[in-house]
Amino acid sequence: MPCPVVPPIIAPLKRGPWRYLSDRDVLHAAAVTLVAVLLSLGLVWVAYFVHVWRVAARSPLTVSGHRTVLVFGRRLVRDHPEADYEQRLGRALALMRSAQTEHVLLLGGRSGGTLSEAAAGRNWLARHELPAGIVLQLEQASVDSLENLRHARSLLQEDGPVMCVLPPVALVTSRYHLARCLLLARRLGFDSVPVAAEPRLVLNRRYVFRLLAESGYLMWIDLGVRWAGLIGHRRITTRLS
């Protein structure tokens, strides 16, 4: 039986934070965030915006030491990476060629096309000369950044005699996306550092909008978790651990 086709207008709502709008815990966190924004006259959002901007502006292009590289996917255009995703893949390729990593994990499930984002990323890399000895792994079950990292954690965990050990990772994504990925990765127990896809931060109308949106997502997540910890709401806190 063929898979149902998601209409183009509806498809974006199946991804990112919008897919959680029927989730009472997420709505609880959204209500807390809205109250905080109103009571602070918007200053709390300004603070998160400044944080997202600072991470975007200051994140490096390289890593110190060897780390497993996690490359975050992005919605495909006719089963091919769009410009932001190509920059992320290009940065990962540069890390491989400079011998800063030997293990790359491409993250991202299907986003409306026939290929997963991870598979499209692998195809893009296959058209470029990869160094010998690179382990290229795909995570193809996720639809947002939190699921990206949860599934990556499962793939990377090594069962030891006492505990599971995660390797140190470098998070490769667009500058506007780094602050949220860092927060989620650290909540999930990763020893993580950011690596920016773009050579530098260029502020234009599109990018300011991206930073504003990301600061809103980050505020939603962070304030929701902090509030849950304050009132002892374990179900919310365990969803980000």
N, C-alpha and C positions, 0 to 999 in steps of 0.2 A: 504494500500500500504506500503510495507516494507521500512524502512529508507535506503538510499544509504550508502554503506560501504565506508569509506574513506581509501584509500590505506595507509599502514603503513609508507611509505616514505613521503607522503604528509601530513599526520595527524599532525606532529609537526609544520608544517608551518601554520596550522589553529589556533595555539595558540600563546600566548605571543606577542612580538612586531612585529613578522613577518606577522601577519594577517593584519597589518595596512600599509603594504608597497605600497598599491595602494591608500592610503589616502594622499591627497595633503598637508594637515596640518602637518601630521607626516613627510612627505618628506621635507617639509619646515624646520621643527625642525632638521631633520637629516642633512640637508645642512648647517645650522647654526653651528651645533655641529662639523661637519667635518672641517669647516673653523676655528673654535676656536682651534681644536686640531692641525691643520697644523700651524697656526700662533704662537701657544705657543710651537711648537716643541714637542708636546705630554705632556707637563707639566700639562695641565688642566686635562688630563685623570689620570695622576699620583695623582693629588690632590683628585679627586673623588675616586680613588682606596684606598688611605689612609683613607678617610672618611668611606668607606664601611668596610674596615678592622677594623677600630677602633670600629664601631658599632657592628660588628660581635664579636670582642674580649671582649667587655665590657658589653654586654647586660646581664641582670640578668636571673636567673632561677625561680624567684618568683616575686610576686607583693605585694605592700603595700596597704592594704585596699581591699575592694571587687570591682571587675571589671567584666564586661562581657568579656568573652574570645572568640576571633575570631581565629579560626584555619584554616590556609591556606592549601588548598589541593595541590595535586601534581599528575601528570600523573600516572594512574594505570597500573599495570602489570597483565594482565588476570583478570581484575576486582578486584584486591586486592591492598592495599597500598604497595608501595615499601619502601625501607629502610628509606629515608628521611621523607616520610609521616608518617611512623610508629613512628619515633622519635617525630614528632610534636604531634601526638595523645597521645603518652606516656607522654609528658610534660603537655598537657591539663588534662590528667587523674590525674597526680600528683597534679595539682592545685585544682582539684575537691576534691581529698582526703584530702588535707590540709586545706579545707574549705576557700580557697581564692577566690572561685567563686561559684555561684549557677546557672549561665546561660552561656551555651556554644553554639556558633554558628559555625557550620562546613561549610566551603566555598568551592565551586567547582562544576562545571557542568560536563557533559560527556566529556571524553578525548579519545574517540576511542573505548571504551568498551560498555557494555550494562548497566552498573551502572554509576551514577554520582560519582565524587570524594567524595562529601559529604555523599552520601549513603554508599559508601564503608567504609568511616570513621566511620559512625554510626555502621555498622556491626562489625568493629574491636572493637569498644568500648563495644558493646553488649557482646562480649566474655570475658569481664573483669567486675569485680564487681564495679558498680558505686555507689557512695553514694546516700542516699535517698534525694529526694527534688531537684535533678538537672534538670533544664530545658534544653533540648537538641533540638536545632533548626537547620534546614538545609537550606542552600542557594544553589540551584542547577541550576541556570540559567547562570552562568558566565563562561568565558573561559580564563580570565587573572586576574592579581591582581587588576587592576583598576576596572574592572567589579565586582570582589569579593566585594570590598569596597563600590561601589555604591549600589549594591543590599543589602548588609548588612545594609547600612544606611537607606534604605527604610524599611527594616524589623524591625529595632530597633527604628525608630522615633516614638515618642508619641505625638499626637496632643494635644497641650495645648490651653488655651484661647488666647494666644498672639503669641507664636512661637512653633516650634518643638524642642524637647529636646532629645539629644542623651546621652545615658549613657556613663560613662568612660569605655574605653575598653583596654584590653591587647592583643597585636598582637603576636600570637604564630606561629613561622615558623622557618625554618633553619637559622642559623646565617648569611649565605651569602645573604639571601633574606630580612633581617630585615631593612636595610637602605632604600631600595626602598619602602617597605610597610609603613614605618614611614612617608616618604615624601608624599606619596599618601594619607594616612589617615589624615594627618594634613591639606593637601590641601582641603580635603573633609569635614573638620570641626570636626573631631574626637578628643577628649581628649584621646590620646593614649600613651601607653608605650610598649616597646619591651620586649618579653620574649623568650629566646633562647631555641630551641628544644634540641640541643646537650649540654652535660654537660660542654664542653669546646671547644675552637677553636683548631682544629688540622690541621696544614698546610701540605698538601700533594699536589701532582700534580693536582689531580682532584679538590681539594678545591681552589687552587690558580686560576685555570681556571674559576671556578664559581665566585670568587671574581672579576676577571677581567671582566667577562661578565656582572655581576651586576653593576659594576662601569660604564660600557658603557651604560647600560640601564638608570641608574640614571642620568648620564650626559646628555643623549639625552632628557630625560623628563625635567630636571631642567633648562638646558640652553634654551631649546625651550620655556618654560613658561616665563623665564626671558626676552628673546628676544621679545616674544609676548607682554609682558607688556611694554617694552621699545618703541615699534613701535605702540602700541595701537591696536594690533590684537586681538579683543575681542573673535572671534570664538575659537581661540586656548585656551585662558585663561579660558573661560567658560567650556571647556571640562574637565578641572581639578578643578572644583569647585562645 
